[in-house]
Amino acid sequence: MTKQSLVRRQDLAVAVVVASAIADAFPRFSYPPTAAAATVSCAKNYKRLLHQLDLGSGGGAVGFRRDNPWVQSMMTLSPTQIKPPVARTAPLMASHVEEYDAWMRSHPSALSNFEDIIAASKGKQIVMFLDYDGTLSPIVEDPDRAFMSDEMREAVRDLASHFPTAIVSGRCREKVSSFVKLSELYYAGSHGMDIKGPNDEHKHAKTRTKAVLFQPASEFLPMIDEVYKSLVETTKSIPGSRVENNKFCLSVHFRCVDEKKWSSLADKVRSVLKDYPKLRLTHGRKVLEIRPTIKWDKGKALEFLLESLGFDDRNDVLPLYIGDDRTDEDAFKVLRDRRQGFGILVSKIAKETNASFSLREPTEVLRFLRRLVEWKQFSADC
Ligand SMILES: O=P(O)(O)OC[C@H]1O[C@H](O[C@H]2O[C@H](CO)[C@@H](O)[C@H](O)[C@H]2O)[C@H](O)[C@@H](O)[C@@H]1O
């Protein structure tokens, strides 16, 4: 066994131990799922939980005990806080490693399969879509300090000089663009509900976009502001909770909330939302996300941007979307349904996904982006 493969095995073992801990703590939702049941059970559970979470479609009266599905879903979909158990039995670990290996075979590394991705781009214009948190920046406790490294910024800048590049984020557009600090990019903030093109001087030569600006949820602004104020007031008694105003949507963070208080936090959020049937609730990584019930998401934003760039109904385009979160699945699904381009999921653990490839963490995203730039520069020189 090589040193590299040994290291990878050790990483896998850690991921597996954490996943096993989740499965132990919440056996109803095994995670990662068994190889055979992975697709069906994860998808079913997630859909069921989302249905129960969807207050807009009548969530019904439910309590907020630890055994409540809503609270359970906060736990199962936000695994990082769960500590690995002290010891695991070898056979169990081995089986989970096998499951992870099986997942990696169906969602192989975009780095190891770089040549295949490049081969698929032959004669096509690559268009890049990048999620921000957990993709370009590592997940940190304070959302206001989720900075992107200078190396990553440099790589994204180089990337955008070769390919049209968009940032697609749940954050407020102004906030994410202040983190990225590159005016040559397209930005789709608030989960795609706030889209803006690059400044005039940066328009990409191969695109015919004009000043793109699309805000399909603008009528919800007063309601979102009102709910933001209510949530700040209602949740202030929960230590560590935090409400973030993302302009067309809101985030209620529970990364720094004691697990014992999650139920109470969920209760408070729901008590506010019950008066707003036009808002719905979804989950991200240790975050409850509140947004208008309109049929608009990151997938629609991807389609909107492709069309704005003049690539709609064309076969000579290869969109690549890199993201780490549930909300990115809408974009992965669009690519899968269109049979166009590739979704790349950033994850260290097996997850139900519509992505075709995977990368383990933002440092691998950085390597992938750099390779794309190097390949483009090399092919331009030849
Ligand atoms: O679509 P994204 O760009 O991935 O945005 C999704 C949410 O990201 C941020 O929250 C996440 O990152 C934080 C900083 O690392 C972390 O503290 C939090 O637990 C994560 O959920 C952002 O703050 C949210 O508003 C976005 O909705």
The ligand as a MOL file (V3000), in Angstrom:
LIG
                    3D

  0  0  0     0  0            999 V3000
M  V30 BEGIN CTAB
M  V30 COUNTS 27 28 0 0 0
M  V30 BEGIN ATOM
M  V30 1 O -24.8910 28.9020 -0.5720 0
M  V30 2 P -23.7290 29.1540 0.3340 0
M  V30 3 O -22.7690 30.1760 -0.1830 0
M  V30 4 O -23.0430 27.8720 0.7220 0
M  V30 5 O -24.3860 29.7670 1.6570 0
M  V30 6 C -25.1300 28.9320 2.5460 0
M  V30 7 C -25.0870 29.5290 3.9330 0
M  V30 8 O -23.7010 29.7610 4.1940 0
M  V30 9 C -23.3570 30.4490 5.3900 0
M  V30 10 O -23.5570 29.5600 6.4900 0
M  V30 11 C -22.6750 28.4590 6.4830 0
M  V30 12 O -21.3230 28.9170 6.5910 0
M  V30 13 C -21.0370 29.5990 7.8540 0
M  V30 14 C -19.6030 30.1050 7.7820 0
M  V30 15 O -18.6980 29.0810 7.5200 0
M  V30 16 C -21.2660 28.6240 9.0180 0
M  V30 17 O -21.0120 29.2730 10.2400 0
M  V30 18 C -22.7130 28.1320 8.9740 0
M  V30 19 O -22.9170 27.1560 9.9770 0
M  V30 20 C -23.0130 27.5060 7.6150 0
M  V30 21 O -24.3910 27.1550 7.5090 0
M  V30 22 C -24.1470 31.7210 5.5340 0
M  V30 23 O -23.8430 32.3260 6.7690 0
M  V30 24 C -25.6380 31.4850 5.3630 0
M  V30 25 O -26.3320 32.7000 5.4020 0
M  V30 26 C -25.8620 30.8320 3.9950 0
M  V30 27 O -27.2530 30.5840 3.8010 0
M  V30 END ATOM
M  V30 BEGIN BOND
M  V30 1 2 1 2
M  V30 2 1 2 3
M  V30 3 1 2 4
M  V30 4 1 2 5
M  V30 5 1 5 6
M  V30 6 1 6 7
M  V30 7 1 7 8
M  V30 8 1 7 26
M  V30 9 1 8 9
M  V30 10 1 9 10
M  V30 11 1 9 22
M  V30 12 1 10 11
M  V30 13 1 11 12
M  V30 14 1 11 20
M  V30 15 1 12 13
M  V30 16 1 13 14
M  V30 17 1 13 16
M  V30 18 1 14 15
M  V30 19 1 16 17
M  V30 20 1 16 18
M  V30 21 1 18 19
M  V30 22 1 18 20
M  V30 23 1 20 21
M  V30 24 1 22 23
M  V30 25 1 22 24
M  V30 26 1 24 25
M  V30 27 1 24 26
M  V30 28 1 26 27
M  V30 END BOND
M  V30 END CTAB
M  END
